[in-house]
């Protein structure tokens, strides 16, 4: 029985130290009192994945503003995966609203810098792929993207205006496969 307890203790301790070592290269945060924040949880291969977007401008002493993309690794323990620049706009809605921070399945879409920064994150636990989305538009007008309307498997929908034309907003559908946008009737 003693041998069994010793072996079990060694296995338990090794398992814990491997988990700690796995995240040792990351900055760790306790986000319990952090507001505003947006929490998103999804399941991937029966594994719970929780991500948080929170303002870390003060912690980073950044004048332009920064949101952090965090991954939950333990009770009240989050690791910083990436910093999302705010370009001087520290509106709380940027972190919490689906208009600017939109989770869809295992992806995160962010809209920052007055529509000039469109980013897609492909999330897998503490790993992620990040790419800037560059869309083209078939029409001759330039679009000013205002906010995200919704996302589906194939497209992202934005509310936009035509540059230098103040005749109202329009819905634009942009393909996540060929990166071409078109007006939605």
N, C-alpha and C positions, 0 to 999 in steps of 0.2 A: 504494500500500500504506500509506503514511503517513497519508493522508486516512482510509482505512478504520479504522486503529488509533485515530486521534483521535476519529472518530465513535463507534466502539465504546466508547471510554473515557468519553466524554460520556454516552452512553446508560446505561452501567453506573453511573456516579456519580450521575446523576439518579435512577435507580431506587433506589439505596441511600438517598439523601437523602429521597426520598418516603416510604420505609418508616420511616425514623427520625422524620420529621415526623408521620406518621400516629399514632405512639404517643408523641409528645413531651408531651402533656398528662396522661399517666398516670404514676403512681409505679412505678418499676422495681425489681425484686427479683431476687437470685440465690438460688434455693431449694435449691441442691445439698446443703447441710448442714442444712436445715430438717427437723426431725422433731417430732412425727408429721406426716405429710402423706398425702394421697390423690391419686393421679394417675389421670386418666381421658382416654382418647383416642378420638375417633370421626372418621369421614370424612364430609364434607358436600361434595357436588359435586366429588369426587376431591381434596378438600383436607383435609389432616390438621389436626385441631383438638385441642390438648392443654390440659386444664384441671387445676388443682391447688387443693386445699383445704389450707391450712396455718394454724397458730396464729401470729398476729402480735400477741399481747397485749403482749409486751415492747416491740416496735417502736412501738406506738401508745400505750404507757404507759397502758393502760386497766385499771382495777381489776376490771371486770366480765367481761373476757375478750372477745377478738375473733378470729374466723377470717377469713382472706382468701380470696376467690375470685379465682384468678389465671388468666391466659391466656398461653401460651407464644408469644413472638414471635420468639425467636432462641435459639441455643445458650446455655443457662443464663441467659436473660433472660425474665423474666415480668413482666407488667403487672398491677397490682391493679385488678380490675373492681369489686368490691364488698366491703364489710365485713359480716360476719354476727355479730350480737351473741350472746353466750353466756349472758347474764343471771346471771353469777356461777358458772356450772358450767364448769370448765376440764378436764373429763374428756377424756383423749386420744381415747377411743372416739367422741366426737362428730364429730371430723374424719375418722376413718378407717373407721368402720363404716357399712355400708349401712342400718343401723337408724336412723341420724340424718342421713346425707348420702348420698342415693341418686341416682345418675346413670341416666337411661334415654334412650337415643338422644341427641337434642340438648337434653335437659332435665335440670335438677338440682332435686331436691326436698330441702329441709332441714327438720329438726324440731329446734327449740331451745326454750329457756325452759320446760322441763318440759311440753312439748306445747302451749304457748300461742302459739308462733310457727311456723306452717306456711307455707313460702315455696316458690314455683315459679319457677325461672329458665328462660327460653327462650333458649338460647345460639346465637349466630351470630358466630363469630370473636370479635373484641373487643367486639362489640355484644351486648346482652342486654335482655330485658324481664323485669321482676321483678313478681310479684304475690303478695299474701298470700292464702292459701286460707282461705275461710270456709265451713265445711260446716254443714249442718243435719241433724238426726237426727229421723226420724219418730216415734220412741218418746218416752215422757215422761221417760226417764232422761237425765241429763247424762253425757257420756262424758269420761273422762280418757285422752287418747291417750298411749301409752307409747313406741311406736316403729313405724317403717315395716316392714311385712312384705315387700311387693313392689309393683311398678308395672307396668301394661300400657298399651296404647294408650288405654283408656277410663277406667280406674279406678286409684285408689291404695288399697292395703290396709294398714290399721293394726291393731296389737294395742292393745287398749284395756281399761279397766275401767270399770264404772259408778260414777260419783261417789258417794262415801260408802258403797260396797258392796264388801266385800273378798272376794267369793265367787269370785275368779279372773278370768282374762283371757279376752277374746273377740276374734274376728276381725271387723273391720268393713270393709266395702267402700264406698268413697266415689267417686262419679262425678266425673270431671274435666270433665263437660259441664254437668250441672245442679246439682252441688255438694250432693247429697243422699247421706247415708250410711245403710246398713242393715247389720244383723247378718248374718253368713254362717253358715249352718247347718253 
